Structure formats: structure tokens, C-alpha cells
């Protein structure tokens, strides 16, 4: 019932099929309406974010929607 959920790289140790399920069914489904703060080194969760904060060496280098995220800050897999 918590209104705020913290996720630390939730798809880092799963295959692509499980990652898609976690992102679509759990994060977009079960946790819908919650505020979610998620860390990730993978680009796929970006598709599910309303707001992105990119960090470089601990410094904020970007904040905003995915459409405005400079390509240099998009993780590559």
C-alpha cells in the first residue's frame, strides 16, 4: 500500500522475456498510480518513465521526458 516504490535496477539479472513482463505487468500494471523511483543501466525502462534524471559521476546532467533526453545519456546494451 506504499505510495512510493524504490526499485534498484529491477531487470539487471533477468532475460528479455522476464524483463518485459516485469516492466509491463508489474510496474505499469500492479504499481500503476504509485510514484516509482527506479535506477537502471539498461535503456528499456526509459520507455516506461514519465521523467528521467541522468547522472554522470554523481552530477545531474539531464532531467525531463525521454523525448528530450540527449542520445549521449541513453544507456547502450
N, C-alpha and C positions, 0 to 999 in steps of 0.2 A: 503494500500500500504506500510505499515511499514515493513522494513526488519527484525526487531527484535520484537518478541512477548514474553511477560511475562505472565505466567499462574500460579495462586496461587491455587494449589490443585483443578483442574477443575472437578474432578469426585467425590469429597468428599460427595456431597449431592444428588447423583443420583443413581438409581438402576443399576444393572449389564448390562441390555439391553441398557440403555441410555449411560452408560459409554463406552461400546463397540462402539456405534455409534459416540460418541464424539472423541474417540481415532482414529478410522479408517477413518471416513468420514471427520471430521473437521481437526484434527491435521495431519494425514497422507495424507489427500486429499487436502482440501481447503488451508491449510497452508504449503503445500509441497514447499520446496525451501526456506522457511523462517528459520531464526535462532530462535529457541524456547527455552526459559528457563522456566522450569516447576518445581514447588515444589510439593511433594506428600508424603502422609503417606501410600499410597496403593502400592502394588507391581506391579499391571498391567501396569502402564505407563513405567515401566522399559523395557518392551518388545519393546517399540517404541523409545527408546533412542539410540543415537549414542555414547554418552558419559555420564557417570554418575559421579556425585560428591556426596559422602556420608559424612554427618556431624554428629558428636557426641558432644553434649554440645557446639556447635558453632565452633568446630575444624574439619577441613577436615581430614577424616580418609581413604578416598579412592578417586581415580579419574581414570576412564578408562571405557572400554566396559563392558557390562553385563556379558560376559563370564568369566571375571576376578574378578567380584565382590565377595568378601568373603561372604559366607552364613550368617555370623553373622550380616551383614549390610542389608540383604534383609528384608523389612517390612513383617510382618506376619499378615494375615487377617483371 
